């Protein structure tokens, strides 16, 4: 086949880049295959802290029941004073409720771990449902006194459709690839997802001021609490680990508009956190973690070369070249997603859809980088205005004092009302 010269000009560097990307993937994949969850009988008492704001009532009730079924010492729900529905649901269960009138998730987390009485604190999102053995499984890595935080394996709950399937693929890629390799090589996971992350309470108290006062380029940080907590744990000389046998399920957006907003917010958080970390000495004590941060940042740019080359081939009506590209993406991405496809074989037919979404994600990362100083939250009526975290439209209090605690019923070791 005689191809125009510009195909060789474009194709050669893309081919070389493809080899580099495969090599960087193998550097992660080989240790990820060797990863094994920690197995022992170690157990510590645990409190669950849940910042709650306008959660779906059915999901919220199911989540509470799953937490109580895990035989934890206490469940502390920090509920916004404007959220009467969730307050009413909470009163049906043996939990402790803290009513807050302070906007933002970070203060709610702080109120929760201050109220906790146990050595371990699980910070959990209000839409996250636990498997029956999560509390037992996440304790096991803490047998190592160097471990400061432990994450779980997350899956999609309750949502059907294309975005749910793609999100499920993204999650499996994260927990069977990135987090697994980071756990094996250095025990330094870059982000313990806020859906469920467990920390030593004493450590949370130590890093509390840095967590609450985080700024980026002079602007107070509103979101990114899970990424910030993880990096602070590592920065203070502790380790982080992913215990994949601890499985939780969370809801995810089924509408594109919400999906975009969520991903832009996450991407901004990642850029801010990783740029700050790579500029400081502590991260270089974890060379594999630094490597994955750099690789993730660069991939946001390099992944866009694929669609550029495909469009070039289509415009030039080089159908065979375009077909080879599409076939290669199908086969290569399916190989990379083998653990997920083994679990859900029908995902093989979503591989090309995943490729297209990854291109969209790359554009989202670029937009997030260009708007990195913006502080917005898509699901909470709170924002940064004039350097202050404030409520936005539709959020109002009801007269509760910000530290008012409404004790309902405490949870005993058997998970029953005292």
N, C-alpha and C positions, 0 to 999 in steps of 0.2 A: 504494500500500500504506500503510495507516494503522498506524503503529507506536507503541507506548507511549512516553511522554515519556522514560523512563529510557534508551531506546535512543539517543535523541539526546544525552542527558547523557553516556553512555558512548561512543557512536559518534563524536561530533565530536572529542573529544581523541584518540581512537585514530586517526582519519583524519589529523589534523594530525601525530600522532606518526609515522604511516606515511610521510607526505611527508618528515619530517625524517630518518627512517631511510634512505629512498631517496636523499636528498641526501648523507648521510654516506657511503653506499656509493659513490655516483658520485665523490665526492672521492677515494676510494681506487681506484676501478675505472679511471678515466681514465688516471692515471699508470701503473697496472698494465699496461694495454694497450700503453703506450709503452715499457715495460721491455724491454731486450734484454741477454742475457748478454754478457759481455766476450769479445772475440775478439782474440787475439794469440798469439805463440809463446813467451811468458814461462814459464820453468820454474825451480823451485828444488828442491833435495833435500828429501825428506820422510820423516819417521818416523811410523809408525802406533802409537798407544798404545791398548790395549784393557783396561779393567778387567773381569775375568771372574769370574763367580760362578754356579755351578750352571746353566750354559747347556745347552740341548738339544744333544746330541752331534752330530746330523746337521746342524743349522743352524750350529753352531760350526765344524765342519769345512768346510762350504761357504763360510762367511764367510772363514775363513783363506785358502782357495784363491783367493777373489776378490781379497783384499788383495794377495797375492803376485803375482797376474797383473797388477797395476798398476805393476810396475817401481819400487817404492819402495825406499829405502835399507835400511830395517829395519822389522820388525814386533815390537813389544814387548807381550807379554801379561802383565799383572799379575794373577795368579791367587790366589784365596783358598787358604790352606793346607789348608782342609778339603775342597777340591774336587779329589779324586783323579781323577775322570773327565776333567775338562777338562785337567788336567795330563798325563794319558796321551795325550790327543788331540794336544796341543801338541807333544809329543815326536816326532810323526810328520812335522813340518814344519820348514823352515829359519827358525826364529824365535828370539827371545830371550824367556825366561820369567823373570819376577820373582815369587817366592813371598812373599805377605804374610799376616801374622797380625793386621793392624790392621783392625778392622771399619769398614765404610763405603766408599763409592765415591770420596769426595774424596781420601782419602789414597792410594788406588790410582792415581788420575789424577796426583797429584803425584809419586809414585814413578816413573811412566812418563815424564813429561816431563823429570824430572831425569836419567833414564837415556838419553834421546834424544841424538843427536849432530848433528842436522840443524837448519837454520834454520827449517823449518816442521814443526809437529807436528799430526797429525790425531788428535783424540780420538774414538774410535769405540766404539759399543756392540757387545757380543759376538754379537748376533743380527742384525747389519747386513751385508748383502751388497752389494758394489760392482759397478757396471758396469765394463767394461774400461778406460774412459778417465777415471775419476773423478780420479785423481791429476793427470793432465794438465790437466783442466778447472779444478780448484779453484786451481791455481797462477796462472791468468791475472789475476784481480783484484789479486794481490799486486804486480803491476807498478807500481801506485800505492803509494808508500811510506806513505801515510796509512792504508791498509787494515791493520787488525790481526787481523781474523777473517773467515772465509768459510764460508758454509753451503751445503748441497746441497739438491736436491729429493728428497723422500722419498716412497716408495710402499709399499703393503701387500704383504708377501710371504707366500705359502704358506697363508694362512687363507681359508676359504670361509664363506659364510653372510651373514646380515643385517648383523651388526656389522662384518664385514670390508668390505662394500660401503659402509656409512655412514662408516666410518673413512676409506676411500679418497676419499669425497666431501669430508670435512673437510680432508684433506691437500691435495687439489687446490685447494680454496678458499684454504687458507693460502698455497700457493706461487704461485698464479696471481693472488692478490688482495693479501693483507696484505704478504707478504714482497717481492713484486714492486714494489709501490708504495713501500715503505720503502726498497728498494734504489735506486730512481730518485730519490726526493725526499730527499736528504740522506745517502744511503748509511749509514743507521743502522737495521739490522734489529734488532727488539726482542729476539729470541731465536734464536741459532744452535743448532738442535736437537742435543742430545747424541748422537743416533744417528750423526751425523758432522759435526764442526765442525773447521776447520783454523785454527790460530793461529801467529803468530810465536813461536818458543820463547822468545826474550829477553823478550817481553812477558809470557808466562806466568810466568816467573821473577820479574818485577817485581811482579805482582799476586798472587803466591802467598800471602803472609801474609794479605792481606785476604780471599782466597778461603777459606783454611782456618779463619780465625777469625770467619767470618760469624755474627752473631746477629740475632735479631729479637725485640724486646721481652724481652731477657734470656735467651732460649733459643737454644742452639747450633743452627744449621741443618743438617739431615741430608741433604735432597734439594735439588733445584733447582740443581744444579751448572751446567747449561748456561745457565740464565737468569742466574745470578750471574756467570759468566765473561763473558758477552756484555755485561752492564751495566758490569762493571769495565773492559772494553776501551774502551767508549764514554766512561766517566767519566774515563779517563786520556787522553782527547783523540784516540783513534784512531777509525777507522770500521769498520763491518761491512757485509757484502754477501752476497747470495744468488746463487750461480752455478747457474742452473736447468738448465744442460746437464750438470751432474754429478748423476747419478741413482743413488740407493741404495734398497734394499728392506729393510724390517724387519718382524718379526713383531709382531702386536697381539693383544690378548685376544679370544677367541671366546666367553667366558662373561661374562654380565652382572655377576656378583659381582666378578670381577677388573677388568672395565671400570670399574665404579663406583669401586673403590679407587684405580685408576690416575688417573682423572679428578679425584677429590678431591685427591689429592696434587699433581697438576699445577696445579689451581686455587689451592690454598694458595700454591704457589710463585709463581704469577703475581700474586696479591694482594699478597704480601709484597714482591716485587721492584718492582712498579709503584708501590705506595704509597710505598716508600722513595725511588724515583727521582723521583717527582713532588714530593717535599718538598725536593729538592736543586737547586741552580742548573744543574748540567751538562745536565740533560735539556731545559731550555728553550732551549739552544743548538741543539737539534734539534726545531724546532716541530712538524714532521709526526709525529715519533715520539711526542711528548707528546700530540698530538691523538689518535693511535690508541690510546694507553694509556687516555686518558679515555673514549674511545668504547667500548672493550672493557669497561671497568668498568661503564658505564651500561647497556650492552646486556644485561648479566646480569639487570637488573631490568625493563627495558622489554619484553623478549621475552615475559614472562609475562602481559602484558595480552591477548595474542592468545587463548590458551586460556581465560582468564577470560571474554572476550566470547563465545567459542564455546559454552562451557558455559551461559552466560546465555541464549543464543539457543535452545539445545536444551531447557532447562528451560521456557522460555516457548513451546516448540513453534513457533518461528519458523523453519520448515524452509528457506524460501527464503534467509533471512539466513545460516543456517549453511552452505547449499550455496554461496552466493556467497563466503563466507570460505574454504571449502576449495578452491574453484576458483582463487581469487586466490592462495592460498599455493602451489598447484601451478604456476601459470603464472609467478608472480613469482620463486619460488625456482629454477625451471628456467632462467629467464633469467639469474639470478645464477650458476648453475652451468654455463653454456654451454660453457666450455672443457673441463670434465670430461665433460659429456654428449657432446661431439664425440668425445672419446676412447673413452667407453664409453656408447653410445646407450641401452642397457638401464637405465642409472641414472635415466632419466626416470621410471621406474615406482617408484623408491625415494625420490622427492622428498618425498612426504608422510611417509614414514618418517623421513627426515632432519629434517623439521619437528618431529615428535614428540620425537625424540632431542634436538633443540636445546632444547626445553622442559625435558627432564630435565636437560640440561647446565646450564641456568639455575638449577634447584633445587640442583644440585651446587655451583655457584659460591656460592650463598647459604649453603649448609651449610659450605663451605670458609671463607667469610668469618667465620662465627660460631665456627669452630674453628681460627682462623688460627695460634694458638700451638702446636698439636699438631704433633709431628714424628714421622711414621711412614713406613715404606717397605714396600710390599706384596710386593715380590719379593725383598727382601734381609732376612736375619734380623738386623736391627740397628734400634736405636731410641735415643731420647734419654730417659734416666732420671736424675732428680735433677741435671739440667744436664750430664750426661756421655753421650757416644756409646758404647753398649755392644752386645755381641752379645745376641741373644735365644735362645730355645729352639732346639735342634737344630744350632747352629753351634759347632764346636769345632776347635781347631788340632791339629797333629800333631808339634809340636816344632821346626818350622822357625823360624829367627830372622826377625824381621819384615823385615829388609833383605837376606835371603839371595837371591842371584841364581843361577839355574841356566842357564848359557848352553848352548843346544842347537847351532844353527848360525846364523850371521849371514847376512843377505840381501845379496847383491851388487847392483850396478846392473842386472844382467840378471834379477834375481829368482831366481837359482839359488843353491844352497848353495855357500859359499866352500870 
